[in-house]
Amino acid sequence: MKQKIVLATGNQGKVKEFARMLQDFPYEVIPQSEFSVPEAPETGTTFVENAIIKARNAAKVTGLPAIADDSGLAVDALGGAPGVYSSRYAGVNASDKDNLNKLLLNMADIPEASRAARFLCVIVFMQSADDPTPIICQGEWHGHIAMTERGEDGFGYDPVFWVSSQNQTAAQLTAEVKNRLSHRGKAMKVLIDKLSEKLGYLD
C-alpha cells in the first residue's frame, strides 16, 4: 500500500503535470484541495522560500509528507520579471490570460533577438512540517517569448514560450515531450533521484 503524500498546489495544470510525472512514484499523491488546506501566503522573495512555505503549510495541516513547487518565468529584457510574481503579474487575482496579456504588452517593442526567457522551477519535499533537511530540487527551461500566442495545451505562459528545438511553443508540445524538456520535469527527475538516495523508496 502506497503512503499518501500531499501535493501543495491548487493549480489544476500543475496537478495534472505532477500526476503524469509521478505515476510510478511509490506514494499516492493527493492535491491539498482534498484536505481543505488553505493556500499559504507566498511571502518569500525567492522560488526556494515560497516552495518551502507551501510544503510546510501542507504538511502541517495534513500531517503528511508534502511536495510543493514554486515556478515562474524570467525574461531577460524585463530584468528577470515577472519572476516570483509570475502567477500574479497582472494583479493578485489575475488569470493566466491577464498575466500573458500584460507580458506581451510590456514586450511589444522588444525585438525578436532580445526576447530570451527561462522557465524556473524549485520543488521541495518535506517529510514533515518540522523536517530540518527538506529535499530541494531545481530545473530550468530556456526559450524565447513569441510575438503572439500559439497552442491550446499547457497553462500559464506556455502559449508564448517558444521552444526553438521543437519549433513550437510550450502549449503546442505533447505532454510527453513537455515533461522531458520542461523546468518542472527536470526538477522532478532530480527529486526522484534524491528520494531514492535519501529514503531508499525507489529502485
LINGI-V487430 format. One record per residue. N is the residue number from 1. PHI is phi as a letter, one per 20 degrees, with the letter a starting at -180 (none if undefined). OMEGA is omega in radians with two decimals (NA if undefined). Layout:
n: (N | N)
phi: (PHI | PHI)
omega: (OMEGA | OMEGA)
This chain:
n: (1 | 2 | 3 | 4 | 5 | 6 | 7 | 8 | 9 | 10 | 11 | 12 | 13 | 14 | 15 | 16 | 17 | 18 | 19 | 20 | 21 | 22 | 23 | 24 | 25 | 26 | 27 | 28 | 29 | 30 | 31 | 32 | 33 | 34 | 35 | 36 | 37 | 38 | 39 | 40 | 41 | 42 | 43 | 44 | 45 | 46 | 47 | 48 | 49 | 50 | 51 | 52 | 53 | 54 | 55 | 56 | 57 | 58 | 59 | 60 | 61 | 62 | 63 | 64 | 65 | 66 | 67 | 68 | 69 | 70 | 71 | 72 | 73 | 74 | 75 | 76 | 77 | 78 | 79 | 80 | 81 | 82 | 83 | 84 | 85 | 86 | 87 | 88 | 89 | 90 | 91 | 92 | 93 | 94 | 95 | 96 | 97 | 98 | 99 | 100 | 101 | 102 | 103 | 104 | 105 | 106 | 107 | 108 | 109 | 110 | 111 | 112 | 113 | 114 | 115 | 116 | 117 | 118 | 119 | 120 | 121 | 122 | 123 | 124 | 125 | 126 | 127 | 128 | 129 | 130 | 131 | 132 | 133 | 134 | 135 | 136 | 137 | 138 | 139 | 140 | 141 | 142 | 143 | 144 | 145 | 146 | 147 | 148 | 149 | 150 | 151 | 152 | 153 | 154 | 155 | 156 | 157 | 158 | 159 | 160 | 161 | 162 | 163 | 164 | 165 | 166 | 167 | 168 | 169 | 170 | 171 | 172 | 173 | 174 | 175 | 176 | 177 | 178 | 179 | 180 | 181 | 182 | 183 | 184 | 185 | 186 | 187 | 188 | 189 | 190 | 191 | 192 | 193 | 194 | 195 | 196 | 197 | 198 | 199 | 200 | 201 | 202 | 203)
phi: (none | f | f | f | c | e | e | e | b | d | e | f | f | f | g | f | f | f | f | f | f | d | f | d | f | e | c | e | e | c | f | f | f | f | d | l | f | f | f | e | f | e | e | f | d | c | f | f | f | f | f | f | g | f | f | f | f | f | f | f | f | e | m | d | g | c | d | c | c | c | b | a | d | d | d | g | f | d | m | n | f | f | l | f | e | g | f | c | f | e | p | g | d | f | e | g | f | g | f | f | f | f | f | f | f | f | d | g | d | e | f | g | f | d | d | f | b | c | e | c | b | c | d | c | d | c | f | b | f | d | g | e | c | f | e | c | c | c | b | c | c | e | a | c | e | f | f | c | f | b | n | d | e | m | b | m | e | g | f | d | e | e | d | g | f | d | l | b | e | f | f | d | f | f | g | f | f | f | f | f | e | f | g | f | f | f | f | f | f | f | f | f | f | f | f | f | f | e | d | m | e | d | f)
omega: (-3.11 | 3.08 | 3.12 | 3.05 | -3.08 | 3.08 | -2.97 | 3.05 | 3.03 | -3.13 | -3.06 | 3.07 | 3.11 | 3.13 | -3.14 | 3.14 | 3.13 | -3.14 | 3.12 | -3.06 | -3.08 | -3.05 | 3.10 | -3.11 | -3.06 | 3.07 | 2.92 | -3.05 | -3.06 | 3.12 | -3.06 | 3.13 | 3.13 | 3.10 | -3.11 | 3.10 | 3.11 | 3.10 | 3.11 | 3.08 | -3.12 | -3.05 | -3.13 | 3.11 | 3.09 | 3.09 | -3.14 | -3.12 | -3.10 | 3.12 | 3.11 | 3.12 | -3.09 | 3.14 | -3.13 | 3.13 | -3.12 | 3.13 | -3.13 | -3.10 | -3.04 | -3.05 | -3.11 | 2.96 | -3.07 | 2.98 | 3.06 | 3.02 | 2.94 | -3.05 | -3.14 | -3.10 | 3.07 | -3.10 | -3.07 | -3.06 | 3.12 | 3.12 | -3.14 | 3.07 | 0.00 | 3.03 | -3.09 | 3.12 | -3.05 | -3.09 | 3.14 | -3.10 | -3.13 | -3.14 | -3.04 | -3.10 | -3.10 | 3.05 | 3.07 | -3.12 | 3.10 | -3.12 | -3.12 | 3.13 | 3.12 | 3.12 | -3.13 | 3.12 | -3.12 | -3.12 | -3.05 | -3.07 | -3.11 | -3.09 | -3.07 | -3.10 | -3.08 | -3.04 | 3.13 | -3.12 | 3.10 | 2.88 | -3.14 | 3.13 | 2.98 | 3.09 | -3.14 | 3.00 | 3.09 | -3.14 | 3.11 | 3.14 | -3.12 | -3.14 | -3.09 | -3.12 | 3.11 | 3.06 | -3.09 | -3.08 | -3.10 | 3.07 | 3.11 | 3.10 | -3.05 | 3.12 | 3.13 | 3.07 | 3.14 | 3.13 | -3.11 | 3.14 | 3.05 | 3.06 | -3.08 | -3.09 | -3.14 | -3.13 | 3.11 | -3.08 | -3.09 | -3.09 | 3.13 | 3.13 | -3.04 | -3.13 | -3.00 | -3.09 | -3.13 | -3.08 | -3.12 | 2.95 | 3.10 | -3.14 | 3.11 | -3.09 | 2.98 | -3.14 | -3.11 | -3.14 | -3.14 | -3.13 | 3.13 | -3.04 | -2.89 | 3.06 | -3.12 | 3.10 | 3.12 | 3.12 | 3.13 | 3.12 | 3.10 | 3.14 | -3.12 | 3.10 | -3.11 | 3.07 | 3.11 | -3.12 | -3.04 | -3.01 | 3.13 | -3.10 | -3.08 | 3.09 | NA)
